[in-house]
């Protein structure tokens, strides 16, 4: 017997995704009008749509239904909402696309004060994973749809805010020069990755809801939890490795440009 792998189409989710995609497409089309010196590329559009597809996969595809039955699939859903979707959606943006809302974004950042700081983003990102993996809360989210929606919203918002500081095309409060972005990334990913390691090597199943599920695909509750923890830890390590490598290369390139500039002005 296999678990239920049907698609789920919650009207609220479908409407939100359609509206969000439509707004982006309208703005992308207008930003490519003749005379625009920096029109957004087709590549940006494809990256953004890939982010939408990731959200569809996490919230509508069989992943969503399987997440109710298999802990490992629930973890896949979490990392898609926390990392993959926000990264792609933000990379799909440009200064030109955000131009109508840039001033509003800056005003919001100023009004909320410390809440818009990178430190708060790190805390929220880390807390979202650690707090929601408290067994009582995790089981409550699995059993009650309202709490499950709140869990998904918190993951998506925490992930978007976290990656916004690092990837947004408009200025943020995170200093992107030097080692600051690397510290920002490593401090967070190492903390969340450690949670994955704890789940992987926990001596027994921590989540009563999944302990009472059938042994789908031959996974016992302990094995299911270990797989879920490994998925979390591996995903955090892979994302951290890729981003840190990109940031390190960018840091070296920036340092080289600064040396060339110094030599040029020194020669004059």
C-alpha atoms as an extended CHARMM CRD file, in Angstrom:
* protein
*
       268  EXT
         1         1  UNK       CA              0.0000000000        0.0000000000        0.0000000000  PROA      1               0.0000000000
         2         2  UNK       CA              1.2770000000        3.4590000000       -0.9320000000  PROA      2               0.0000000000
         3         3  UNK       CA              0.5580000000        6.8220000000        0.6930000000  PROA      3               0.0000000000
         4         4  UNK       CA             -1.8950000000        9.2730000000       -0.8190000000  PROA      4               0.0000000000
         5         5  UNK       CA              0.0000000000       11.2600000000       -3.4580000000  PROA      5               0.0000000000
         6         6  UNK       CA             -2.8310000000       13.3700000000       -4.8450000000  PROA      6               0.0000000000
         7         7  UNK       CA             -2.5810000000       17.0560000000       -5.7360000000  PROA      7               0.0000000000
         8         8  UNK       CA             -4.1060000000       19.6820000000       -3.4480000000  PROA      8               0.0000000000
         9         9  UNK       CA             -5.5210000000       22.9290000000       -4.7810000000  PROA      9               0.0000000000
        10        10  UNK       CA             -6.4130000000       25.2020000000       -1.8990000000  PROA      10              0.0000000000
        11        11  UNK       CA             -8.2880000000       28.1640000000       -3.4350000000  PROA      11              0.0000000000
        12        12  UNK       CA             -6.4310000000       30.7090000000       -1.3130000000  PROA      12              0.0000000000
        13        13  UNK       CA             -3.0410000000       29.3600000000       -2.3720000000  PROA      13              0.0000000000
        14        14  UNK       CA             -3.9820000000       29.1470000000       -6.0560000000  PROA      14              0.0000000000
        15        15  UNK       CA             -5.4050000000       32.6760000000       -6.1210000000  PROA      15              0.0000000000
        16        16  UNK       CA             -2.3610000000       34.1160000000       -4.3350000000  PROA      16              0.0000000000
        17        17  UNK       CA              0.0560000000       32.4380000000       -6.7660000000  PROA      17              0.0000000000
        18        18  UNK       CA             -1.9340000000       33.5350000000       -9.8180000000  PROA      18              0.0000000000
        19        19  UNK       CA             -2.1810000000       37.1400000000       -8.5770000000  PROA      19              0.0000000000
        20        20  UNK       CA              1.5090000000       37.2900000000       -7.6650000000  PROA      20              0.0000000000
        21        21  UNK       CA              2.5280000000       35.8700000000      -11.0460000000  PROA      21              0.0000000000
        22        22  UNK       CA              0.1740000000       38.2150000000      -12.8850000000  PROA      22              0.0000000000
        23        23  UNK       CA              1.5200000000       41.3020000000      -11.1230000000  PROA      23              0.0000000000
        24        24  UNK       CA              5.0670000000       40.2990000000      -11.9440000000  PROA      24              0.0000000000
        25        25  UNK       CA              4.2900000000       39.6110000000      -15.6080000000  PROA      25              0.0000000000
        26        26  UNK       CA              2.5360000000       42.9590000000      -16.0150000000  PROA      26              0.0000000000
        27        27  UNK       CA              5.4430000000       44.8310000000      -14.4410000000  PROA      27              0.0000000000
        28        28  UNK       CA              8.0310000000       42.8160000000      -16.4010000000  PROA      28              0.0000000000
        29        29  UNK       CA              6.2570000000       43.6080000000      -19.6850000000  PROA      29              0.0000000000
        30        30  UNK       CA              6.0240000000       47.3180000000      -18.9080000000  PROA      30              0.0000000000
        31        31  UNK       CA              9.6670000000       47.4470000000      -17.8010000000  PROA      31              0.0000000000
        32        32  UNK       CA             10.7090000000       46.1840000000      -21.2500000000  PROA      32              0.0000000000
        33        33  UNK       CA              9.0540000000       49.0940000000      -23.0400000000  PROA      33              0.0000000000
        34        34  UNK       CA             11.1510000000       50.8110000000      -25.7400000000  PROA      34              0.0000000000
        35        35  UNK       CA             13.5060000000       53.3740000000      -24.2900000000  PROA      35              0.0000000000
        36        36  UNK       CA             14.1050000000       51.5990000000      -20.9840000000  PROA      36              0.0000000000
        37        37  UNK       CA             17.9310000000       51.4940000000      -20.6330000000  PROA      37              0.0000000000
        38        38  UNK       CA             17.9680000000       48.4960000000      -18.2920000000  PROA      38              0.0000000000
        39        39  UNK       CA             15.0430000000       46.2170000000      -19.1570000000  PROA      39              0.0000000000
        40        40  UNK       CA             14.7020000000       42.9980000000      -17.1310000000  PROA      40              0.0000000000
        41        41  UNK       CA             15.9290000000       39.9850000000      -19.0600000000  PROA      41              0.0000000000
        42        42  UNK       CA             14.0270000000       36.8770000000      -20.0510000000  PROA      42              0.0000000000
        43        43  UNK       CA             16.3330000000       35.0310000000      -17.6680000000  PROA      43              0.0000000000
        44        44  UNK       CA             14.9310000000       37.0350000000      -14.7550000000  PROA      44              0.0000000000
        45        45  UNK       CA             11.4250000000       36.0870000000      -15.8080000000  PROA      45              0.0000000000
        46        46  UNK       CA             12.3320000000       32.4120000000      -16.0060000000  PROA      46              0.0000000000
        47        47  UNK       CA             13.9890000000       32.4920000000      -12.5750000000  PROA      47              0.0000000000
        48        48  UNK       CA             10.9200000000       34.1490000000      -11.0450000000  PROA      48              0.0000000000
        49        49  UNK       CA              8.5720000000       31.6300000000      -12.6760000000  PROA      49              0.0000000000
        50        50  UNK       CA             10.8200000000       28.8460000000      -11.3720000000  PROA      50              0.0000000000
        51        51  UNK       CA             10.2320000000       30.2590000000       -7.8930000000  PROA      51              0.0000000000
        52        52  UNK       CA              6.4750000000       30.1550000000       -8.4920000000  PROA      52              0.0000000000
        53        53  UNK       CA              6.7720000000       26.5400000000       -9.6400000000  PROA      53              0.0000000000
        54        54  UNK       CA              8.6430000000       25.7020000000       -6.4320000000  PROA      54              0.0000000000
        55        55  UNK       CA              5.7590000000       27.1720000000       -4.4460000000  PROA      55              0.0000000000
        56        56  UNK       CA              3.3340000000       25.1140000000       -6.5250000000  PROA      56              0.0000000000
        57        57  UNK       CA              5.4210000000       22.0230000000       -5.8050000000  PROA      57              0.0000000000
        58        58  UNK       CA              5.5010000000       22.7560000000       -2.0720000000  PROA      58              0.0000000000
        59        59  UNK       CA              1.8520000000       23.7240000000       -1.6270000000  PROA      59              0.0000000000
        60        60  UNK       CA             -0.1310000000       22.0200000000       -4.3980000000  PROA      60              0.0000000000
        61        61  UNK       CA              1.8010000000       19.0220000000       -5.7370000000  PROA      61              0.0000000000
        62        62  UNK       CA              1.8150000000       15.5700000000       -4.0780000000  PROA      62              0.0000000000
        63        63  UNK       CA              4.5640000000       16.8930000000       -1.7810000000  PROA      63              0.0000000000
        64        64  UNK       CA              1.8730000000       18.7030000000        0.2080000000  PROA      64              0.0000000000
        65        65  UNK       CA             -0.2870000000       15.5940000000        0.6270000000  PROA      65              0.0000000000
        66        66  UNK       CA              2.6940000000       13.3430000000        1.3160000000  PROA      66              0.0000000000
        67        67  UNK       CA              3.9230000000       15.8010000000        3.9610000000  PROA      67              0.0000000000
        68        68  UNK       CA              0.8650000000       14.8780000000        6.0130000000  PROA      68              0.0000000000
        69        69  UNK       CA              1.9500000000       11.2430000000        6.0490000000  PROA      69              0.0000000000
        70        70  UNK       CA              5.7600000000       11.1470000000        5.8140000000  PROA      70              0.0000000000
        71        71  UNK       CA              8.0000000000       13.3300000000        7.9880000000  PROA      71              0.0000000000
        72        72  UNK       CA             10.7690000000       13.3920000000        5.3740000000  PROA      72              0.0000000000
        73        73  UNK       CA              8.3770000000       14.8680000000        2.8010000000  PROA      73              0.0000000000
        74        74  UNK       CA              7.2680000000       17.4490000000        5.3480000000  PROA      74              0.0000000000
        75        75  UNK       CA             10.9150000000       18.4510000000        5.6720000000  PROA      75              0.0000000000
        76        76  UNK       CA             11.2370000000       18.7330000000        1.8920000000  PROA      76              0.0000000000
        77        77  UNK       CA              8.2550000000       21.0680000000        1.9510000000  PROA      77              0.0000000000
        78        78  UNK       CA              9.8930000000       23.1810000000        4.6540000000  PROA      78              0.0000000000
        79        79  UNK       CA             13.1940000000       23.7180000000        2.8440000000  PROA      79              0.0000000000
        80        80  UNK       CA             11.3740000000       24.5870000000       -0.3790000000  PROA      80              0.0000000000
        81        81  UNK       CA              9.4180000000       27.3050000000        1.4350000000  PROA      81              0.0000000000
        82        82  UNK       CA             12.3110000000       28.5570000000        3.5620000000  PROA      82              0.0000000000
        83        83  UNK       CA             15.1310000000       28.6310000000        1.0080000000  PROA      83              0.0000000000
        84        84  UNK       CA             14.4970000000       27.5520000000       -2.5700000000  PROA      84              0.0000000000
        85        85  UNK       CA             11.3690000000       29.5760000000       -3.3540000000  PROA      85              0.0000000000
        86        86  UNK       CA             12.5460000000       32.8500000000       -1.7230000000  PROA      86              0.0000000000
        87        87  UNK       CA             15.9500000000       32.6410000000       -3.4380000000  PROA      87              0.0000000000
        88        88  UNK       CA             14.4230000000       32.2180000000       -6.9040000000  PROA      88              0.0000000000
        89        89  UNK       CA             11.6940000000       34.8270000000       -6.4030000000  PROA      89              0.0000000000
        90        90  UNK       CA             14.1590000000       37.4810000000       -5.2110000000  PROA      90              0.0000000000
        91        91  UNK       CA             16.6690000000       36.6790000000       -7.9530000000  PROA      91              0.0000000000
        92        92  UNK       CA             13.8460000000       37.3090000000      -10.4200000000  PROA      92              0.0000000000
        93        93  UNK       CA             13.6640000000       40.9530000000       -9.3070000000  PROA      93              0.0000000000
        94        94  UNK       CA             15.6610000000       43.9400000000      -10.5640000000  PROA      94              0.0000000000
        95        95  UNK       CA             15.8670000000       47.6070000000       -9.6110000000  PROA      95              0.0000000000
        96        96  UNK       CA             13.7730000000       48.5050000000      -12.6400000000  PROA      96              0.0000000000
        97        97  UNK       CA             11.0560000000       46.0080000000      -11.7200000000  PROA      97              0.0000000000
        98        98  UNK       CA             10.9580000000       47.3290000000       -8.1570000000  PROA      98              0.0000000000
        99        99  UNK       CA             11.1710000000       50.9780000000       -9.1590000000  PROA      99              0.0000000000
       100       100  UNK       CA              7.5100000000       51.8140000000       -8.4140000000  PROA      100             0.0000000000
       101       101  UNK       CA              7.8300000000       50.3600000000       -4.9080000000  PROA      101             0.0000000000
       102       102  UNK       CA             11.4300000000       51.2000000000       -3.9790000000  PROA      102             0.0000000000
       103       103  UNK       CA             10.6200000000       54.3280000000       -1.9820000000  PROA      103             0.0000000000
       104       104  UNK       CA              7.8000000000       52.5130000000       -0.2190000000  PROA      104             0.0000000000
       105       105  UNK       CA             10.1660000000       49.6720000000        0.6920000000  PROA      105             0.0000000000
       106       106  UNK       CA             12.6690000000       52.1390000000        2.1430000000  PROA      106             0.0000000000
       107       107  UNK       CA              9.9330000000       53.9170000000        4.1180000000  PROA      107             0.0000000000
       108       108  UNK       CA              8.7620000000       50.6000000000        5.5670000000  PROA      108             0.0000000000
       109       109  UNK       CA             12.3380000000       49.7090000000        6.5600000000  PROA      109             0.0000000000
       110       110  UNK       CA             12.7080000000       53.0770000000        8.2760000000  PROA      110             0.0000000000
       111       111  UNK       CA              9.3960000000       52.8450000000       10.1250000000  PROA      111             0.0000000000
       112       112  UNK       CA              9.8980000000       49.3420000000       11.4960000000  PROA      112             0.0000000000
       113       113  UNK       CA             13.3750000000       50.2800000000       12.6870000000  PROA      113             0.0000000000
       114       114  UNK       CA             15.3390000000       47.4230000000       14.2300000000  PROA      114             0.0000000000
       115       115  UNK       CA             12.8020000000       44.8780000000       12.9930000000  PROA      115             0.0000000000
       116       116  UNK       CA             14.1860000000       45.3440000000        9.4810000000  PROA      116             0.0000000000
       117       117  UNK       CA             17.7750000000       44.6740000000       10.5410000000  PROA      117             0.0000000000
       118       118  UNK       CA             19.7690000000       41.6400000000        9.3360000000  PROA      118             0.0000000000
       119       119  UNK       CA             20.1640000000       40.4870000000       12.9490000000  PROA      119             0.0000000000
       120       120  UNK       CA             16.3990000000       40.1530000000       13.2920000000  PROA      120             0.0000000000
       121       121  UNK       CA             16.2670000000       38.2760000000        9.9650000000  PROA      121             0.0000000000
       122       122  UNK       CA             18.8260000000       35.7750000000       11.2760000000  PROA      122             0.0000000000
       123       123  UNK       CA             16.8920000000       35.3470000000       14.5250000000  PROA      123             0.0000000000
       124       124  UNK       CA             13.5580000000       34.8550000000       12.7450000000  PROA      124             0.0000000000
       125       125  UNK       CA             15.0220000000       32.3970000000       10.2400000000  PROA      125             0.0000000000
       126       126  UNK       CA             16.6500000000       30.3170000000       12.9430000000  PROA      126             0.0000000000
       127       127  UNK       CA             13.6780000000       30.5350000000       15.2950000000  PROA      127             0.0000000000
       128       128  UNK       CA             11.2590000000       29.4860000000       12.5620000000  PROA      128             0.0000000000
       129       129  UNK       CA             13.0630000000       26.1690000000       12.1810000000  PROA      129             0.0000000000
       130       130  UNK       CA             13.8510000000       25.5190000000       15.8300000000  PROA      130             0.0000000000
       131       131  UNK       CA             10.5120000000       26.5930000000       17.3210000000  PROA      131             0.0000000000
       132       132  UNK       CA              8.3380000000       24.7730000000       14.7940000000  PROA      132             0.0000000000
       133       133  UNK       CA             10.3320000000       21.5970000000       15.4020000000  PROA      133             0.0000000000
       134       134  UNK       CA              9.3910000000       21.5610000000       19.0670000000  PROA      134             0.0000000000
       135       135  UNK       CA              7.4610000000       18.2440000000       19.1080000000  PROA      135             0.0000000000
       136       136  UNK       CA              4.2240000000       19.7080000000       20.5130000000  PROA      136             0.0000000000
       137       137  UNK       CA              4.1000000000       22.4610000000       17.8890000000  PROA      137             0.0000000000
       138       138  UNK       CA              5.1460000000       20.1560000000       15.0640000000  PROA      138             0.0000000000
       139       139  UNK       CA              2.4260000000       17.6620000000       15.9370000000  PROA      139             0.0000000000
       140       140  UNK       CA             -0.1290000000       20.4660000000       16.2740000000  PROA      140             0.0000000000
       141       141  UNK       CA              0.7480000000       21.7770000000       12.8120000000  PROA      141             0.0000000000
       142       142  UNK       CA              0.4030000000       18.2770000000       11.3520000000  PROA      142             0.0000000000
       143       143  UNK       CA             -2.9990000000       17.7480000000       12.9640000000  PROA      143             0.0000000000
       144       144  UNK       CA             -4.6480000000       21.1500000000       12.5030000000  PROA      144             0.0000000000
       145       145  UNK       CA             -4.8640000000       22.8730000000        9.1270000000  PROA      145             0.0000000000
       146       146  UNK       CA             -5.0010000000       26.3900000000       10.5920000000  PROA      146             0.0000000000
       147       147  UNK       CA             -1.7570000000       25.8960000000       12.5240000000  PROA      147             0.0000000000
       148       148  UNK       CA             -0.2220000000       24.2480000000        9.4590000000  PROA      148             0.0000000000
       149       149  UNK       CA             -1.0050000000       27.3530000000        7.3790000000  PROA      149             0.0000000000
       150       150  UNK       CA              0.5640000000       29.5350000000       10.0790000000  PROA      150             0.0000000000
       151       151  UNK       CA              3.6600000000       27.3250000000       10.0060000000  PROA      151             0.0000000000
       152       152  UNK       CA              3.9590000000       27.6740000000        6.2310000000  PROA      152             0.0000000000
       153       153  UNK       CA              3.4910000000       31.4350000000        6.3740000000  PROA      153             0.0000000000
       154       154  UNK       CA              6.1580000000       31.8060000000        9.0420000000  PROA      154             0.0000000000
       155       155  UNK       CA              8.6450000000       29.7310000000        7.0300000000  PROA      155             0.0000000000
       156       156  UNK       CA              7.9740000000       31.6560000000        3.8210000000  PROA      156             0.0000000000
       157       157  UNK       CA              8.1050000000       35.1070000000        5.4390000000  PROA      157             0.0000000000
       158       158  UNK       CA             11.2120000000       34.3030000000        7.5010000000  PROA      158             0.0000000000
       159       159  UNK       CA             12.9490000000       32.8700000000        4.4440000000  PROA      159             0.0000000000
       160       160  UNK       CA             12.0020000000       35.8220000000        2.2470000000  PROA      160             0.0000000000
       161       161  UNK       CA             13.2140000000       38.3750000000        4.7950000000  PROA      161             0.0000000000
       162       162  UNK       CA             16.4540000000       36.4660000000        5.3520000000  PROA      162             0.0000000000
       163       163  UNK       CA             17.3000000000       36.1880000000        1.6560000000  PROA      163             0.0000000000
       164       164  UNK       CA             16.0770000000       39.7080000000        0.9330000000  PROA      164             0.0000000000
       165       165  UNK       CA             18.9880000000       41.1690000000        2.9050000000  PROA      165             0.0000000000
       166       166  UNK       CA             21.4480000000       39.0940000000        0.9340000000  PROA      166             0.0000000000
       167       167  UNK       CA             19.9870000000       39.1080000000       -2.5910000000  PROA      167             0.0000000000
       168       168  UNK       CA             17.6130000000       42.0380000000       -3.0570000000  PROA      168             0.0000000000
       169       169  UNK       CA             18.4510000000       44.3800000000       -5.9590000000  PROA      169             0.0000000000
       170       170  UNK       CA             17.7250000000       47.4770000000       -3.8720000000  PROA      170             0.0000000000
       171       171  UNK       CA             19.8170000000       48.6420000000       -0.9410000000  PROA      171             0.0000000000
       172       172  UNK       CA             19.3170000000       46.9250000000        2.3930000000  PROA      172             0.0000000000
       173       173  UNK       CA             20.7820000000       47.1900000000        5.8530000000  PROA      173             0.0000000000
       174       174  UNK       CA             23.2340000000       44.3450000000        5.3190000000  PROA      174             0.0000000000
       175       175  UNK       CA             26.7110000000       45.4890000000        4.3500000000  PROA      175             0.0000000000
       176       176  UNK       CA             27.5050000000       43.3650000000        1.3120000000  PROA      176             0.0000000000
       177       177  UNK       CA             31.2060000000       44.0580000000        1.1640000000  PROA      177             0.0000000000
       178       178  UNK       CA             33.9350000000       42.0080000000        2.7730000000  PROA      178             0.0000000000
       179       179  UNK       CA             33.1570000000       39.0450000000        4.9660000000  PROA      179             0.0000000000
       180       180  UNK       CA             29.8920000000       40.3750000000        6.4270000000  PROA      180             0.0000000000
       181       181  UNK       CA             27.5950000000       38.4080000000        4.0490000000  PROA      181             0.0000000000
       182       182  UNK       CA             29.6270000000       35.2450000000        4.6560000000  PROA      182             0.0000000000
       183       183  UNK       CA             29.2590000000       35.5910000000        8.4290000000  PROA      183             0.0000000000
       184       184  UNK       CA             25.5430000000       36.3010000000        7.9330000000  PROA      184             0.0000000000
       185       185  UNK       CA             25.1620000000       33.0920000000        5.9500000000  PROA      185             0.0000000000
       186       186  UNK       CA             27.3870000000       30.7260000000        7.9330000000  PROA      186             0.0000000000
       187       187  UNK       CA             26.0460000000       31.7410000000       11.3620000000  PROA      187             0.0000000000
       188       188  UNK       CA             22.4890000000       30.9190000000       10.2830000000  PROA      188             0.0000000000
       189       189  UNK       CA             23.0150000000       27.8270000000        8.2050000000  PROA      189             0.0000000000
       190       190  UNK       CA             25.2970000000       26.2000000000       10.7600000000  PROA      190             0.0000000000
       191       191  UNK       CA             22.6840000000       26.7140000000       13.4910000000  PROA      191             0.0000000000
       192       192  UNK       CA             19.8330000000       25.2630000000       11.4640000000  PROA      192             0.0000000000
       193       193  UNK       CA             22.0330000000       22.4930000000       10.0860000000  PROA      193             0.0000000000
       194       194  UNK       CA             22.8410000000       21.4850000000       13.6630000000  PROA      194             0.0000000000
       195       195  UNK       CA             19.1160000000       21.0090000000       14.2590000000  PROA      195             0.0000000000
       196       196  UNK       CA             19.0550000000       18.6420000000       11.2850000000  PROA      196             0.0000000000
       197       197  UNK       CA             21.9360000000       16.6640000000       12.7690000000  PROA      197             0.0000000000
       198       198  UNK       CA             20.0970000000       16.3910000000       16.0960000000  PROA      198             0.0000000000
       199       199  UNK       CA             17.0170000000       15.0210000000       14.3460000000  PROA      199             0.0000000000
       200       200  UNK       CA             19.1090000000       12.5980000000       12.3180000000  PROA      200             0.0000000000
       201       201  UNK       CA             20.8020000000       11.0430000000       15.3400000000  PROA      201             0.0000000000
       202       202  UNK       CA             18.0130000000       11.3420000000       17.9050000000  PROA      202             0.0000000000
       203       203  UNK       CA             17.7040000000        8.0040000000       19.7510000000  PROA      203             0.0000000000
       204       204  UNK       CA             13.9490000000        7.7740000000       19.1370000000  PROA      204             0.0000000000
       205       205  UNK       CA             11.1150000000        9.3830000000       17.2240000000  PROA      205             0.0000000000
       206       206  UNK       CA             10.1710000000       12.7820000000       18.6520000000  PROA      206             0.0000000000
       207       207  UNK       CA              6.9060000000       13.4470000000       16.8320000000  PROA      207             0.0000000000
       208       208  UNK       CA              3.8850000000       11.4560000000       17.9920000000  PROA      208             0.0000000000
       209       209  UNK       CA              1.8320000000       12.3200000000       14.9260000000  PROA      209             0.0000000000
       210       210  UNK       CA              4.2940000000       10.6510000000       12.5470000000  PROA      210             0.0000000000
       211       211  UNK       CA              5.0290000000        7.8170000000       14.9510000000  PROA      211             0.0000000000
       212       212  UNK       CA              1.3880000000        6.7780000000       14.5510000000  PROA      212             0.0000000000
       213       213  UNK       CA              1.4810000000        6.8310000000       10.7500000000  PROA      213             0.0000000000
       214       214  UNK       CA              1.7960000000        3.6120000000        8.7130000000  PROA      214             0.0000000000
       215       215  UNK       CA              5.3380000000        2.6900000000        7.7190000000  PROA      215             0.0000000000
       216       216  UNK       CA              5.0600000000        4.1700000000        4.2430000000  PROA      216             0.0000000000
       217       217  UNK       CA              7.8210000000        3.0970000000        1.8290000000  PROA      217             0.0000000000
       218       218  UNK       CA              9.1350000000        0.8040000000        4.5840000000  PROA      218             0.0000000000
       219       219  UNK       CA             10.2040000000        3.7440000000        6.7710000000  PROA      219             0.0000000000
       220       220  UNK       CA              9.8720000000        3.2000000000       10.4970000000  PROA      220             0.0000000000
       221       221  UNK       CA              9.2420000000        6.3630000000       12.5780000000  PROA      221             0.0000000000
       222       222  UNK       CA             12.9060000000        6.4470000000       13.6070000000  PROA      222             0.0000000000
       223       223  UNK       CA             14.1360000000        6.0160000000       10.0340000000  PROA      223             0.0000000000
       224       224  UNK       CA             11.6730000000        8.6130000000        8.7470000000  PROA      224             0.0000000000
       225       225  UNK       CA             12.8850000000       11.1430000000       11.3010000000  PROA      225             0.0000000000
       226       226  UNK       CA             16.5320000000       10.3750000000       10.5490000000  PROA      226             0.0000000000
       227       227  UNK       CA             15.8860000000       10.8980000000        6.8300000000  PROA      227             0.0000000000
       228       228  UNK       CA             14.0870000000       14.1730000000        7.5300000000  PROA      228             0.0000000000
       229       229  UNK       CA             16.9830000000       15.4130000000        9.6530000000  PROA      229             0.0000000000
       230       230  UNK       CA             19.4920000000       14.4040000000        6.9810000000  PROA      230             0.0000000000
       231       231  UNK       CA             17.4880000000       16.3090000000        4.3560000000  PROA      231             0.0000000000
       232       232  UNK       CA             17.5440000000       19.4310000000        6.5210000000  PROA      232             0.0000000000
       233       233  UNK       CA             21.2390000000       19.2050000000        7.3480000000  PROA      233             0.0000000000
       234       234  UNK       CA             22.2630000000       18.3770000000        3.7600000000  PROA      234             0.0000000000
       235       235  UNK       CA             20.1460000000       21.1330000000        2.2420000000  PROA      235             0.0000000000
       236       236  UNK       CA             21.5330000000       23.7190000000        4.6480000000  PROA      236             0.0000000000
       237       237  UNK       CA             25.0870000000       22.5890000000        3.9080000000  PROA      237             0.0000000000
       238       238  UNK       CA             24.5910000000       22.6380000000        0.1220000000  PROA      238             0.0000000000
       239       239  UNK       CA             22.9540000000       26.0630000000        0.0860000000  PROA      239             0.0000000000
       240       240  UNK       CA             25.5670000000       27.4510000000        2.4630000000  PROA      240             0.0000000000
       241       241  UNK       CA             28.4000000000       26.0160000000        0.3780000000  PROA      241             0.0000000000
       242       242  UNK       CA             27.0870000000       27.4110000000       -2.9070000000  PROA      242             0.0000000000
       243       243  UNK       CA             26.2800000000       30.8650000000       -1.5480000000  PROA      243             0.0000000000
       244       244  UNK       CA             29.5130000000       31.1870000000        0.4330000000  PROA      244             0.0000000000
       245       245  UNK       CA             31.5030000000       30.2160000000       -2.6800000000  PROA      245             0.0000000000
       246       246  UNK       CA             29.6980000000       32.8690000000       -4.7330000000  PROA      246             0.0000000000
       247       247  UNK       CA             30.1780000000       35.4740000000       -2.0150000000  PROA      247             0.0000000000
       248       248  UNK       CA             33.8740000000       34.6070000000       -1.6860000000  PROA      248             0.0000000000
       249       249  UNK       CA             34.4350000000       34.9620000000       -5.4350000000  PROA      249             0.0000000000
       250       250  UNK       CA             32.5450000000       38.2680000000       -5.4030000000  PROA      250             0.0000000000
       251       251  UNK       CA             34.6370000000       39.4590000000       -2.4500000000  PROA      251             0.0000000000
       252       252  UNK       CA             37.8810000000       38.6280000000       -4.2990000000  PROA      252             0.0000000000
       253       253  UNK       CA             36.6560000000       40.3700000000       -7.4530000000  PROA      253             0.0000000000
       254       254  UNK       CA             35.7350000000       43.4500000000       -5.4640000000  PROA      254             0.0000000000
       255       255  UNK       CA             39.1180000000       43.4740000000       -3.7510000000  PROA      255             0.0000000000
       256       256  UNK       CA             40.8430000000       43.2190000000       -7.1320000000  PROA      256             0.0000000000
       257       257  UNK       CA             38.8080000000       46.1270000000       -8.5010000000  PROA      257             0.0000000000
       258       258  UNK       CA             39.7200000000       48.2440000000       -5.4970000000  PROA      258             0.0000000000
       259       259  UNK       CA             43.4310000000       47.4540000000       -5.9840000000  PROA      259             0.0000000000
       260       260  UNK       CA             43.2080000000       48.3450000000       -9.6630000000  PROA      260             0.0000000000
       261       261  UNK       CA             41.4620000000       51.6090000000       -8.7950000000  PROA      261             0.0000000000
       262       262  UNK       CA             44.1220000000       52.4320000000       -6.2060000000  PROA      262             0.0000000000
       263       263  UNK       CA             46.9060000000       51.7010000000       -8.6920000000  PROA      263             0.0000000000
       264       264  UNK       CA             45.1960000000       53.8210000000      -11.3620000000  PROA      264             0.0000000000
       265       265  UNK       CA             44.8010000000       56.8310000000       -9.1050000000  PROA      265             0.0000000000
       266       266  UNK       CA             48.2700000000       56.3060000000       -7.6370000000  PROA      266             0.0000000000
       267       267  UNK       CA             49.7820000000       56.3450000000      -11.0950000000  PROA      267             0.0000000000
       268       268  UNK       CA             48.0890000000       59.6750000000      -11.7830000000  PROA      268             0.0000000000
